[in-house]
Amino acid sequence: MESSGLIVRKQYMEIPPRVEYSLAQAGKELVPSLESLEKWGRMMQKQAYEE
């Protein structure tokens, strides 16, 4: 995902080693689509339980 420009990886040269990840702008632009997909998945799951 880092090479696709979706996330940013920041490595700290510490002991113990530490790495932080955050969303890049392209990743932030995906959030509404992922939220819609989550909503759809929850709806489908609810329908499966009702059958």
mmCIF entry with sequence, helices, sheets and N, C-alpha, C, O atoms, coordinates in Angstrom:
data_MODEL
# 
_entry.id   MODEL 
# 
_entity.id                         1 
_entity.type                       polymer 
_entity.pdbx_number_of_molecules   1 
# 
_entity_poly.entity_id                      1 
_entity_poly.type                           'polypeptide(L)' 
_entity_poly.nstd_linkage                   no 
_entity_poly.nstd_monomer                   no 
_entity_poly.pdbx_seq_one_letter_code       MESSGLIVRKQYMEIPPRVEYSLAQAGKELVPSLESLEKWGRMMQKQAYEE 
_entity_poly.pdbx_seq_one_letter_code_can   MESSGLIVRKQYMEIPPRVEYSLAQAGKELVPSLESLEKWGRMMQKQAYEE 
_entity_poly.pdbx_strand_id                 A 
# 
loop_
_entity_poly_seq.entity_id 
_entity_poly_seq.num 
_entity_poly_seq.mon_id 
_entity_poly_seq.hetero 
1 1  MET n 
1 2  GLU n 
1 3  SER n 
1 4  SER n 
1 5  GLY n 
1 6  LEU n 
1 7  ILE n 
1 8  VAL n 
1 9  ARG n 
1 10 LYS n 
1 11 GLN n 
1 12 TYR n 
1 13 MET n 
1 14 GLU n 
1 15 ILE n 
1 16 PRO n 
1 17 PRO n 
1 18 ARG n 
1 19 VAL n 
1 20 GLU n 
1 21 TYR n 
1 22 SER n 
1 23 LEU n 
1 24 ALA n 
1 25 GLN n 
1 26 ALA n 
1 27 GLY n 
1 28 LYS n 
1 29 GLU n 
1 30 LEU n 
1 31 VAL n 
1 32 PRO n 
1 33 SER n 
1 34 LEU n 
1 35 GLU n 
1 36 SER n 
1 37 LEU n 
1 38 GLU n 
1 39 LYS n 
1 40 TRP n 
1 41 GLY n 
1 42 ARG n 
1 43 MET n 
1 44 MET n 
1 45 GLN n 
1 46 LYS n 
1 47 GLN n 
1 48 ALA n 
1 49 TYR n 
1 50 GLU n 
1 51 GLU n 
# 
_struct_asym.id          A 
_struct_asym.entity_id   1 
# 
_struct_conf.conf_type_id            HELX_P 
_struct_conf.id                      HELX_P1 
_struct_conf.pdbx_PDB_helix_id       AA1 
_struct_conf.beg_label_comp_id       GLN 
_struct_conf.beg_label_asym_id       A 
_struct_conf.beg_label_seq_id        25 
_struct_conf.pdbx_beg_PDB_ins_code   ? 
_struct_conf.end_label_comp_id       GLU 
_struct_conf.end_label_asym_id       A 
_struct_conf.end_label_seq_id        50 
_struct_conf.pdbx_end_PDB_ins_code   ? 
_struct_conf.beg_auth_comp_id        GLN 
_struct_conf.beg_auth_asym_id        A 
_struct_conf.beg_auth_seq_id         25 
_struct_conf.end_auth_comp_id        GLU 
_struct_conf.end_auth_asym_id        A 
_struct_conf.end_auth_seq_id         50 
_struct_conf.pdbx_PDB_helix_class    1 
_struct_conf.details                 ? 
_struct_conf.pdbx_PDB_helix_length   26 
# 
_struct_conf_type.id          HELX_P 
_struct_conf_type.criteria    ? 
_struct_conf_type.reference   ? 
# 
_struct_sheet.id               AA1 
_struct_sheet.type             ? 
_struct_sheet.number_strands   2 
_struct_sheet.details          ? 
# 
_struct_sheet_order.sheet_id     AA1 
_struct_sheet_order.range_id_1   1 
_struct_sheet_order.range_id_2   2 
_struct_sheet_order.offset       ? 
_struct_sheet_order.sense        anti-parallel 
# 
loop_
_struct_sheet_range.sheet_id 
_struct_sheet_range.id 
_struct_sheet_range.beg_label_comp_id 
_struct_sheet_range.beg_label_asym_id 
_struct_sheet_range.beg_label_seq_id 
_struct_sheet_range.pdbx_beg_PDB_ins_code 
_struct_sheet_range.end_label_comp_id 
_struct_sheet_range.end_label_asym_id 
_struct_sheet_range.end_label_seq_id 
_struct_sheet_range.pdbx_end_PDB_ins_code 
_struct_sheet_range.beg_auth_comp_id 
_struct_sheet_range.beg_auth_asym_id 
_struct_sheet_range.beg_auth_seq_id 
_struct_sheet_range.end_auth_comp_id 
_struct_sheet_range.end_auth_asym_id 
_struct_sheet_range.end_auth_seq_id 
AA1 1 ILE A 7  ? TYR A 12 ? ILE A 7  TYR A 12 
AA1 2 ARG A 18 ? LEU A 23 ? ARG A 18 LEU A 23 
# 
loop_
_atom_site.group_PDB 
_atom_site.id 
_atom_site.type_symbol 
_atom_site.label_atom_id 
_atom_site.label_alt_id 
_atom_site.label_comp_id 
_atom_site.label_asym_id 
_atom_site.label_entity_id 
_atom_site.label_seq_id 
_atom_site.pdbx_PDB_ins_code 
_atom_site.Cartn_x 
_atom_site.Cartn_y 
_atom_site.Cartn_z 
_atom_site.occupancy 
_atom_site.B_iso_or_equiv 
_atom_site.pdbx_formal_charge 
_atom_site.auth_seq_id 
_atom_site.auth_comp_id 
_atom_site.auth_asym_id 
_atom_site.auth_atom_id 
_atom_site.pdbx_PDB_model_num 
ATOM 1   N N  . MET A 1 1  ? 0.811   -1.188  0.000  1.00 0.00 ? 1  MET A N  1 
ATOM 2   C CA . MET A 1 1  ? 0.000   0.000   0.000  1.00 0.00 ? 1  MET A CA 1 
ATOM 3   C C  . MET A 1 1  ? 0.858   1.256   0.000  1.00 0.00 ? 1  MET A C  1 
ATOM 4   O O  . MET A 1 1  ? 0.463   2.295   -0.530 1.00 0.00 ? 1  MET A O  1 
ATOM 5   N N  . GLU A 1 2  ? 2.025   1.147   0.596  1.00 0.00 ? 2  GLU A N  1 
ATOM 6   C CA . GLU A 1 2  ? 2.930   2.297   0.586  1.00 0.00 ? 2  GLU A CA 1 
ATOM 7   C C  . GLU A 1 2  ? 3.376   2.607   -0.841 1.00 0.00 ? 2  GLU A C  1 
ATOM 8   O O  . GLU A 1 2  ? 3.392   3.768   -1.251 1.00 0.00 ? 2  GLU A O  1 
ATOM 9   N N  . SER A 1 3  ? 3.735   1.573   -1.595 1.00 0.00 ? 3  SER A N  1 
ATOM 10  C CA . SER A 1 3  ? 4.196   1.803   -2.974 1.00 0.00 ? 3  SER A CA 1 
ATOM 11  C C  . SER A 1 3  ? 3.070   2.302   -3.878 1.00 0.00 ? 3  SER A C  1 
ATOM 12  O O  . SER A 1 3  ? 3.331   2.902   -4.921 1.00 0.00 ? 3  SER A O  1 
ATOM 13  N N  . SER A 1 4  ? 1.822   2.057   -3.483 1.00 0.00 ? 4  SER A N  1 
ATOM 14  C CA . SER A 1 4  ? 0.672   2.548   -4.241 1.00 0.00 ? 4  SER A CA 1 
ATOM 15  C C  . SER A 1 4  ? 0.286   3.968   -3.840 1.00 0.00 ? 4  SER A C  1 
ATOM 16  O O  . SER A 1 4  ? -0.596  4.567   -4.456 1.00 0.00 ? 4  SER A O  1 
ATOM 17  N N  . GLY A 1 5  ? 0.933   4.505   -2.822 1.00 0.00 ? 5  GLY A N  1 
ATOM 18  C CA . GLY A 1 5  ? 0.653   5.864   -2.390 1.00 0.00 ? 5  GLY A CA 1 
ATOM 19  C C  . GLY A 1 5  ? -0.558  5.997   -1.491 1.00 0.00 ? 5  GLY A C  1 
ATOM 20  O O  . GLY A 1 5  ? -1.102  7.090   -1.339 1.00 0.00 ? 5  GLY A O  1 
ATOM 21  N N  . LEU A 1 6  ? -0.995  4.876   -0.883 1.00 0.00 ? 6  LEU A N  1 
ATOM 22  C CA . LEU A 1 6  ? -2.157  4.921   -0.005 1.00 0.00 ? 6  LEU A CA 1 
ATOM 23  C C  . LEU A 1 6  ? -1.787  5.220   1.436  1.00 0.00 ? 6  LEU A C  1 
ATOM 24  O O  . LEU A 1 6  ? -2.553  5.859   2.156  1.00 0.00 ? 6  LEU A O  1 
ATOM 25  N N  . ILE A 1 7  ? -0.620  4.763   1.859  1.00 0.00 ? 7  ILE A N  1 
ATOM 26  C CA . ILE A 1 7  ? -0.174  4.999   3.228  1.00 0.00 ? 7  ILE A CA 1 
ATOM 27  C C  . ILE A 1 7  ? 1.224   5.603   3.229  1.00 0.00 ? 7  ILE A C  1 
ATOM 28  O O  . ILE A 1 7  ? 1.969   5.496   2.255  1.00 0.00 ? 7  ILE A O  1 
ATOM 29  N N  . VAL A 1 8  ? 1.556   6.231   4.331  1.00 0.00 ? 8  VAL A N  1 
ATOM 30  C CA . VAL A 1 8  ? 2.887   6.814   4.541  1.00 0.00 ? 8  VAL A CA 1 
ATOM 31  C C  . VAL A 1 8  ? 3.509   6.061   5.718  1.00 0.00 ? 8  VAL A C  1 
ATOM 32  O O  . VAL A 1 8  ? 2.883   5.912   6.767  1.00 0.00 ? 8  VAL A O  1 
ATOM 33  N N  . ARG A 1 9  ? 4.721   5.598   5.539  1.00 0.00 ? 9  ARG A N  1 
ATOM 34  C CA . ARG A 1 9  ? 5.441   4.870   6.587  1.00 0.00 ? 9  ARG A CA 1 
ATOM 35  C C  . ARG A 1 9  ? 6.574   5.751   7.083  1.00 0.00 ? 9  ARG A C  1 
ATOM 36  O O  . ARG A 1 9  ? 7.390   6.232   6.296  1.00 0.00 ? 9  ARG A O  1 
ATOM 37  N N  . LYS A 1 10 ? 6.620   5.957   8.389  1.00 0.00 ? 10 LYS A N  1 
ATOM 38  C CA . LYS A 1 10 ? 7.693   6.748   8.982  1.00 0.00 ? 10 LYS A CA 1 
ATOM 39  C C  . LYS A 1 10 ? 8.431   5.865   9.982  1.00 0.00 ? 10 LYS A C  1 
ATOM 40  O O  . LYS A 1 10 ? 7.844   5.357   10.937 1.00 0.00 ? 10 LYS A O  1 
ATOM 41  N N  . GLN A 1 11 ? 9.719   5.693   9.743  1.00 0.00 ? 11 GLN A N  1 
ATOM 42  C CA . GLN A 1 11 ? 10.554  4.840   10.594 1.00 0.00 ? 11 GLN A CA 1 
ATOM 43  C C  . GLN A 1 11 ? 11.441  5.712   11.473 1.00 0.00 ? 11 GLN A C  1 
ATOM 44  O O  . GLN A 1 11 ? 12.089  6.645   10.998 1.00 0.00 ? 11 GLN A O  1 
ATOM 45  N N  . TYR A 1 12 ? 11.457  5.392   12.754 1.00 0.00 ? 12 TYR A N  1 
ATOM 46  C CA . TYR A 1 12 ? 12.279  6.113   13.710 1.00 0.00 ? 12 TYR A CA 1 
ATOM 47  C C  . TYR A 1 12 ? 13.469  5.246   14.082 1.00 0.00 ? 12 TYR A C  1 
ATOM 48  O O  . TYR A 1 12 ? 13.305  4.073   14.419 1.00 0.00 ? 12 TYR A O  1 
ATOM 49  N N  . MET A 1 13 ? 14.638  5.803   14.025 1.00 0.00 ? 13 MET A N  1 
ATOM 50  C CA . MET A 1 13 ? 15.854  5.074   14.377 1.00 0.00 ? 13 MET A CA 1 
ATOM 51  C C  . MET A 1 13 ? 16.057  5.144   15.886 1.00 0.00 ? 13 MET A C  1 
ATOM 52  O O  . MET A 1 13 ? 16.875  5.915   16.388 1.00 0.00 ? 13 MET A O  1 
ATOM 53  N N  . GLU A 1 14 ? 15.298  4.328   16.588 1.00 0.00 ? 14 GLU A N  1 
ATOM 54  C CA . GLU A 1 14 ? 15.344  4.283   18.045 1.00 0.00 ? 14 GLU A CA 1 
ATOM 55  C C  . GLU A 1 14 ? 15.566  2.840   18.489 1.00 0.00 ? 14 GLU A C  1 
ATOM 56  O O  . GLU A 1 14 ? 15.494  1.904   17.692 1.00 0.00 ? 14 GLU A O  1 
ATOM 57  N N  . ILE A 1 15 ? 15.830  2.695   19.745 1.00 0.00 ? 15 ILE A N  1 
ATOM 58  C CA . ILE A 1 15 ? 15.892  1.371   20.354 1.00 0.00 ? 15 ILE A CA 1 
ATOM 59  C C  . ILE A 1 15 ? 14.814  1.365   21.427 1.00 0.00 ? 15 ILE A C  1 
ATOM 60  O O  . ILE A 1 15 ? 14.902  2.173   22.351 1.00 0.00 ? 15 ILE A O  1 
ATOM 61  N N  . PRO A 1 16 ? 13.816  0.517   21.363 1.00 0.00 ? 16 PRO A N  1 
ATOM 62  C CA . PRO A 1 16 ? 13.511  -0.411  20.274 1.00 0.00 ? 16 PRO A CA 1 
ATOM 63  C C  . PRO A 1 16 ? 13.011  0.345   19.034 1.00 0.00 ? 16 PRO A C  1 
ATOM 64  O O  . PRO A 1 16 ? 12.508  1.464   19.139 1.00 0.00 ? 16 PRO A O  1 
ATOM 65  N N  . PRO A 1 17 ? 13.157  -0.278  17.873 1.00 0.00 ? 17 PRO A N  1 
ATOM 66  C CA . PRO A 1 17 ? 12.721  0.365   16.631 1.00 0.00 ? 17 PRO A CA 1 
ATOM 67  C C  . PRO A 1 17 ? 11.220  0.679   16.682 1.00 0.00 ? 17 PRO A C  1 
ATOM 68  O O  . PRO A 1 17 ? 10.435  -0.047  17.291 1.00 0.00 ? 17 PRO A O  1 
ATOM 69  N N  . ARG A 1 18 ? 10.854  1.772   16.030 1.00 0.00 ? 18 ARG A N  1 
ATOM 70  C CA . ARG A 1 18 ? 9.448   2.188   16.006 1.00 0.00 ? 18 ARG A CA 1 
ATOM 71  C C  . ARG A 1 18 ? 9.094   2.630   14.600 1.00 0.00 ? 18 ARG A C  1 
ATOM 72  O O  . ARG A 1 18 ? 9.873   3.312   13.934 1.00 0.00 ? 18 ARG A O  1 
ATOM 73  N N  . VAL A 1 19 ? 7.912   2.234   14.157 1.00 0.00 ? 19 VAL A N  1 
ATOM 74  C CA . VAL A 1 19 ? 7.403   2.621   12.841 1.00 0.00 ? 19 VAL A CA 1 
ATOM 75  C C  . VAL A 1 19 ? 5.979   3.116   13.014 1.00 0.00 ? 19 VAL A C  1 
ATOM 76  O O  . VAL A 1 19 ? 5.198   2.519   13.754 1.00 0.00 ? 19 VAL A O  1 
ATOM 77  N N  . GLU A 1 20 ? 5.642   4.192   12.346 1.00 0.00 ? 20 GLU A N  1 
ATOM 78  C CA . GLU A 1 20 ? 4.282   4.715   12.362 1.00 0.00 ? 20 GLU A CA 1 
ATOM 79  C C  . GLU A 1 20 ? 3.750   4.754   10.937 1.00 0.00 ? 20 GLU A C  1 
ATOM 80  O O  . GLU A 1 20 ? 4.475   5.060   9.990  1.00 0.00 ? 20 GLU A O  1 
ATOM 81  N N  . TYR A 1 21 ? 2.480   4.441   10.811 1.00 0.00 ? 21 TYR A N  1 
ATOM 82  C CA . TYR A 1 21 ? 1.807   4.478   9.515  1.00 0.00 ? 21 TYR A CA 1 
ATOM 83  C C  . TYR A 1 21 ? 0.665   5.481   9.579  1.00 0.00 ? 21 TYR A C  1 
ATOM 84  O O  . TYR A 1 21 ? 0.011   5.627   10.612 1.00 0.00 ? 21 TYR A O  1 
ATOM 85  N N  . SER A 1 22 ? 0.434   6.167   8.472  1.00 0.00 ? 22 SER A N  1 
ATOM 86  C CA . SER A 1 22 ? -0.699  7.083   8.374  1.00 0.00 ? 22 SER A CA 1 
ATOM 87  C C  . SER A 1 22 ? -1.221  7.045   6.946  1.00 0.00 ? 22 SER A C  1 
ATOM 88  O O  . SER A 1 22 ? -0.552  6.564   6.032  1.00 0.00 ? 22 SER A O  1 
ATOM 89  N N  . LEU A 1 23 ? -2.430  7.563   6.778  1.00 0.00 ? 23 LEU A N  1 
ATOM 90  C CA . LEU A 1 23 ? -3.011  7.594   5.444  1.00 0.00 ? 23 LEU A CA 1 
ATOM 91  C C  . LEU A 1 23 ? -2.425  8.748   4.635  1.00 0.00 ? 23 LEU A C  1 
ATOM 92  O O  . LEU A 1 23 ? -2.321  9.874   5.120  1.00 0.00 ? 23 LEU A O  1 
ATOM 93  N N  . ALA A 1 24 ? -2.053  8.453   3.416  1.00 0.00 ? 24 ALA A N  1 
ATOM 94  C CA . ALA A 1 24 ? -1.647  9.491   2.468  1.00 0.00 ? 24 ALA A CA 1 
ATOM 95  C C  . ALA A 1 24 ? -2.928  10.119  1.904  1.00 0.00 ? 24 ALA A C  1 
ATOM 96  O O  . ALA A 1 24 ? -4.018  9.613   2.170  1.00 0.00 ? 24 ALA A O  1 
ATOM 97  N N  . GLN A 1 25 ? -2.825  11.170  1.159  1.00 0.00 ? 25 GLN A N  1 
ATOM 98  C CA . GLN A 1 25 ? -4.011  11.832  0.598  1.00 0.00 ? 25 GLN A CA 1 
ATOM 99  C C  . GLN A 1 25 ? -4.846  10.856  -0.223 1.00 0.00 ? 25 GLN A C  1 
ATOM 100 O O  . GLN A 1 25 ? -6.073  10.870  -0.130 1.00 0.00 ? 25 GLN A O  1 
ATOM 101 N N  . ALA A 1 26 ? -4.206  10.014  -1.021 1.00 0.00 ? 26 ALA A N  1 
ATOM 102 C CA . ALA A 1 26 ? -4.954  9.039   -1.828 1.00 0.00 ? 26 ALA A CA 1 
ATOM 103 C C  . ALA A 1 26 ? -5.710  8.065   -0.931 1.00 0.00 ? 26 ALA A C  1 
ATOM 104 O O  . ALA A 1 26 ? -6.829  7.669   -1.259 1.00 0.00 ? 26 ALA A O  1 
ATOM 105 N N  . GLY A 1 27 ? -5.122  7.676   0.188  1.00 0.00 ? 27 GLY A N  1 
ATOM 106 C CA . GLY A 1 27 ? -5.800  6.796   1.134  1.00 0.00 ? 27 GLY A CA 1 
ATOM 107 C C  . GLY A 1 27 ? -6.990  7.484   1.776  1.00 0.00 ? 27 GLY A C  1 
ATOM 108 O O  . GLY A 1 27 ? -8.036  6.864   1.968  1.00 0.00 ? 27 GLY A O  1 
ATOM 109 N N  . LYS A 1 28 ? -6.841  8.756   2.108  1.00 0.00 ? 28 LYS A N  1 
ATOM 110 C CA . LYS A 1 28 ? -7.945  9.523   2.708  1.00 0.00 ? 28 LYS A CA 1 
ATOM 111 C C  . LYS A 1 28 ? -9.113  9.644   1.734  1.00 0.00 ? 28 LYS A C  1 
ATOM 112 O O  . LYS A 1 28 ? -10.273 9.660   2.145  1.00 0.00 ? 28 LYS A O  1 
ATOM 113 N N  . GLU A 1 29 ? -8.802  9.729   0.454  1.00 0.00 ? 29 GLU A N  1 
ATOM 114 C CA . GLU A 1 29 ? -9.858  9.840   -0.554 1.00 0.00 ? 29 GLU A CA 1 
ATOM 115 C C  . GLU A 1 29 ? -10.655 8.548   -0.690 1.00 0.00 ? 29 GLU A C  1 
ATOM 116 O O  . GLU A 1 29 ? -11.776 8.566   -1.200 1.00 0.00 ? 29 GLU A O  1 
ATOM 117 N N  . LEU A 1 30 ? -10.099 7.436   -0.245 1.00 0.00 ? 30 LEU A N  1 
ATOM 118 C CA . LEU A 1 30 ? -10.799 6.151   -0.292 1.00 0.00 ? 30 LEU A CA 1 
ATOM 119 C C  . LEU A 1 30 ? -11.776 5.951   0.867  1.00 0.00 ? 30 LEU A C  1 
ATOM 120 O O  . LEU A 1 30 ? -12.654 5.092   0.786  1.00 0.00 ? 30 LEU A O  1 
ATOM 121 N N  . VAL A 1 31 ? -11.642 6.716   1.922  1.00 0.00 ? 31 VAL A N  1 
ATOM 122 C CA . VAL A 1 31 ? -12.454 6.509   3.135  1.00 0.00 ? 31 VAL A CA 1 
ATOM 123 C C  . VAL A 1 31 ? -13.955 6.501   2.837  1.00 0.00 ? 31 VAL A C  1 
ATOM 124 O O  . VAL A 1 31 ? -14.630 5.577   3.292  1.00 0.00 ? 31 VAL A O  1 
ATOM 125 N N  . PRO A 1 32 ? -14.524 7.462   2.108  1.00 0.00 ? 32 PRO A N  1 
ATOM 126 C CA . PRO A 1 32 ? -15.973 7.405   1.849  1.00 0.00 ? 32 PRO A CA 1 
ATOM 127 C C  . PRO A 1 32 ? -16.400 6.121   1.121  1.00 0.00 ? 32 PRO A C  1 
ATOM 128 O O  . PRO A 1 32 ? -17.452 5.558   1.424  1.00 0.00 ? 32 PRO A O  1 
ATOM 129 N N  . SER A 1 33 ? -15.605 5.669   0.185  1.00 0.00 ? 33 SER A N  1 
ATOM 130 C CA . SER A 1 33 ? -15.930 4.432   -0.533 1.00 0.00 ? 33 SER A CA 1 
ATOM 131 C C  . SER A 1 33 ? -15.872 3.228   0.396  1.00 0.00 ? 33 SER A C  1 
ATOM 132 O O  . SER A 1 33 ? -16.721 2.340   0.318  1.00 0.00 ? 33 SER A O  1 
ATOM 133 N N  . LEU A 1 34 ? -14.877 3.193   1.274  1.00 0.00 ? 34 LEU A N  1 
ATOM 134 C CA . LEU A 1 34 ? -14.770 2.086   2.216  1.00 0.00 ? 34 LEU A CA 1 
ATOM 135 C C  . LEU A 1 34 ? -15.909 2.103   3.223  1.00 0.00 ? 34 LEU A C  1 
ATOM 136 O O  . LEU A 1 34 ? -16.396 1.048   3.628  1.00 0.00 ? 34 LEU A O  1 
ATOM 137 N N  . GLU A 1 35 ? -16.337 3.292   3.629  1.00 0.00 ? 35 GLU A N  1 
ATOM 138 C CA . GLU A 1 35 ? -17.478 3.387   4.540  1.00 0.00 ? 35 GLU A CA 1 
ATOM 139 C C  . GLU A 1 35 ? -18.754 2.889   3.871  1.00 0.00 ? 35 GLU A C  1 
ATOM 140 O O  . GLU A 1 35 ? -19.573 2.232   4.515  1.00 0.00 ? 35 GLU A O  1 
ATOM 141 N N  . SER A 1 36 ? -18.930 3.192   2.590  1.00 0.00 ? 36 SER A N  1 
ATOM 142 C CA . SER A 1 36 ? -20.091 2.686   1.851  1.00 0.00 ? 36 SER A CA 1 
ATOM 143 C C  . SER A 1 36 ? -20.040 1.170   1.735  1.00 0.00 ? 36 SER A C  1 
ATOM 144 O O  . SER A 1 36 ? -21.064 0.499   1.864  1.00 0.00 ? 36 SER A O  1 
ATOM 145 N N  . LEU A 1 37 ? -18.874 0.639   1.498  1.00 0.00 ? 37 LEU A N  1 
ATOM 146 C CA . LEU A 1 37 ? -18.710 -0.807  1.408  1.00 0.00 ? 37 LEU A CA 1 
ATOM 147 C C  . LEU A 1 37 ? -19.008 -1.467  2.754  1.00 0.00 ? 37 LEU A C  1 
ATOM 148 O O  . LEU A 1 37 ? -19.626 -2.531  2.797  1.00 0.00 ? 37 LEU A O  1 
ATOM 149 N N  . GLU A 1 38 ? -18.578 -0.850  3.843  1.00 0.00 ? 38 GLU A N  1 
ATOM 150 C CA . GLU A 1 38 ? -18.874 -1.373  5.175  1.00 0.00 ? 38 GLU A CA 1 
ATOM 151 C C  . GLU A 1 38 ? -20.384 -1.377  5.417  1.00 0.00 ? 38 GLU A C  1 
ATOM 152 O O  . GLU A 1 38 ? -20.930 -2.357  5.924  1.00 0.00 ? 38 GLU A O  1 
ATOM 153 N N  . LYS A 1 39 ? -21.057 -0.287  5.057  1.00 0.00 ? 39 LYS A N  1 
ATOM 154 C CA . LYS A 1 39 ? -22.506 -0.193  5.234  1.00 0.00 ? 39 LYS A CA 1 
ATOM 155 C C  . LYS A 1 39 ? -23.203 -1.297  4.444  1.00 0.00 ? 39 LYS A C  1 
ATOM 156 O O  . LYS A 1 39 ? -24.117 -1.943  4.955  1.00 0.00 ? 39 LYS A O  1 
ATOM 157 N N  . TRP A 1 40 ? -22.780 -1.514  3.213  1.00 0.00 ? 40 TRP A N  1 
ATOM 158 C CA . TRP A 1 40 ? -23.356 -2.565  2.379  1.00 0.00 ? 40 TRP A CA 1 
ATOM 159 C C  . TRP A 1 40 ? -23.123 -3.936  3.012  1.00 0.00 ? 40 TRP A C  1 
ATOM 160 O O  . TRP A 1 40 ? -24.036 -4.761  3.051  1.00 0.00 ? 40 TRP A O  1 
ATOM 161 N N  . GLY A 1 41 ? -21.919 -4.184  3.504  1.00 0.00 ? 41 GLY A N  1 
ATOM 162 C CA . GLY A 1 41 ? -21.600 -5.466  4.125  1.00 0.00 ? 41 GLY A CA 1 
ATOM 163 C C  . GLY A 1 41 ? -22.444 -5.726  5.357  1.00 0.00 ? 41 GLY A C  1 
ATOM 164 O O  . GLY A 1 41 ? -22.902 -6.849  5.567  1.00 0.00 ? 41 GLY A O  1 
ATOM 165 N N  . ARG A 1 42 ? -22.654 -4.709  6.169  1.00 0.00 ? 42 ARG A N  1 
ATOM 166 C CA . ARG A 1 42 ? -23.493 -4.864  7.367  1.00 0.00 ? 42 ARG A CA 1 
ATOM 167 C C  . ARG A 1 42 ? -24.942 -5.136  6.981  1.00 0.00 ? 42 ARG A C  1 
ATOM 168 O O  . ARG A 1 42 ? -25.621 -5.928  7.635  1.00 0.00 ? 42 ARG A O  1 
ATOM 169 N N  . MET A 1 43 ? -25.418 -4.484  5.924  1.00 0.00 ? 43 MET A N  1 
ATOM 170 C CA . MET A 1 43 ? -26.775 -4.715  5.443  1.00 0.00 ? 43 MET A CA 1 
ATOM 171 C C  . MET A 1 43 ? -26.928 -6.160  4.944  1.00 0.00 ? 43 MET A C  1 
ATOM 172 O O  . MET A 1 43 ? -27.924 -6.822  5.233  1.00 0.00 ? 43 MET A O  1 
ATOM 173 N N  . MET A 1 44 ? -25.938 -6.631  4.199  1.00 0.00 ? 44 MET A N  1 
ATOM 174 C CA . MET A 1 44 ? -25.983 -8.006  3.689  1.00 0.00 ? 44 MET A CA 1 
ATOM 175 C C  . MET A 1 44 ? -25.924 -9.013  4.832  1.00 0.00 ? 44 MET A C  1 
ATOM 176 O O  . MET A 1 44 ? -26.601 -10.041 4.795  1.00 0.00 ? 44 MET A O  1 
ATOM 177 N N  . GLN A 1 45 ? -25.125 -8.722  5.831  1.00 0.00 ? 45 GLN A N  1 
ATOM 178 C CA . GLN A 1 45 ? -25.003 -9.611  6.982  1.00 0.00 ? 45 GLN A CA 1 
ATOM 179 C C  . GLN A 1 45 ? -26.341 -9.674  7.727  1.00 0.00 ? 45 GLN A C  1 
ATOM 180 O O  . GLN A 1 45 ? -26.778 -10.750 8.136  1.00 0.00 ? 45 GLN A O  1 
ATOM 181 N N  . LYS A 1 46 ? -26.978 -8.530  7.897  1.00 0.00 ? 46 LYS A N  1 
ATOM 182 C CA . LYS A 1 46 ? -28.268 -8.486  8.585  1.00 0.00 ? 46 LYS A CA 1 
ATOM 183 C C  . LYS A 1 46 ? -29.305 -9.287  7.805  1.00 0.00 ? 46 LYS A C  1 
ATOM 184 O O  . LYS A 1 46 ? -30.090 -10.023 8.402  1.00 0.00 ? 46 LYS A O  1 
ATOM 185 N N  . GLN A 1 47 ? -29.319 -9.156  6.487  1.00 0.00 ? 47 GLN A N  1 
ATOM 186 C CA . GLN A 1 47 ? -30.262 -9.896  5.655  1.00 0.00 ? 47 GLN A CA 1 
ATOM 187 C C  . GLN A 1 47 ? -30.025 -11.397 5.772  1.00 0.00 ? 47 GLN A C  1 
ATOM 188 O O  . GLN A 1 47 ? -30.983 -12.169 5.773  1.00 0.00 ? 47 GLN A O  1 
ATOM 189 N N  . ALA A 1 48 ? -28.783 -11.822 5.868  1.00 0.00 ? 48 ALA A N  1 
ATOM 190 C CA . ALA A 1 48 ? -28.464 -13.244 5.980  1.00 0.00 ? 48 ALA A CA 1 
ATOM 191 C C  . ALA A 1 48 ? -28.996 -13.823 7.280  1.00 0.00 ? 48 ALA A C  1 
ATOM 192 O O  . ALA A 1 48 ? -29.438 -14.972 7.313  1.00 0.00 ? 48 ALA A O  1 
ATOM 193 N N  . TYR A 1 49 ? -28.958 -13.041 8.348  1.00 0.00 ? 49 TYR A N  1 
ATOM 194 C CA . TYR A 1 49 ? -29.460 -13.500 9.642  1.00 0.00 ? 49 TYR A CA 1 
ATOM 195 C C  . TYR A 1 49 ? -30.985 -13.549 9.674  1.00 0.00 ? 49 TYR A C  1 
ATOM 196 O O  . TYR A 1 49 ? -31.563 -14.345 10.415 1.00 0.00 ? 49 TYR A O  1 
ATOM 197 N N  . GLU A 1 50 ? -31.639 -12.710 8.880  1.00 0.00 ? 50 GLU A N  1 
ATOM 198 C CA . GLU A 1 50 ? -33.092 -12.659 8.851  1.00 0.00 ? 50 GLU A CA 1 
ATOM 199 C C  . GLU A 1 50 ? -33.678 -13.811 8.041  1.00 0.00 ? 50 GLU A C  1 
ATOM 200 O O  . GLU A 1 50 ? -34.851 -14.138 8.218  1.00 0.00 ? 50 GLU A O  1 
ATOM 201 N N  . GLU A 1 51 ? -32.917 -14.420 7.181  1.00 0.00 ? 51 GLU A N  1 
ATOM 202 C CA . GLU A 1 51 ? -33.437 -15.503 6.326  1.00 0.00 ? 51 GLU A CA 1 
ATOM 203 C C  . GLU A 1 51 ? -33.517 -16.808 7.037  1.00 0.00 ? 51 GLU A C  1 
ATOM 204 O O  . GLU A 1 51 ? -33.932 -17.807 6.449  1.00 0.00 ? 51 GLU A O  1 
# 
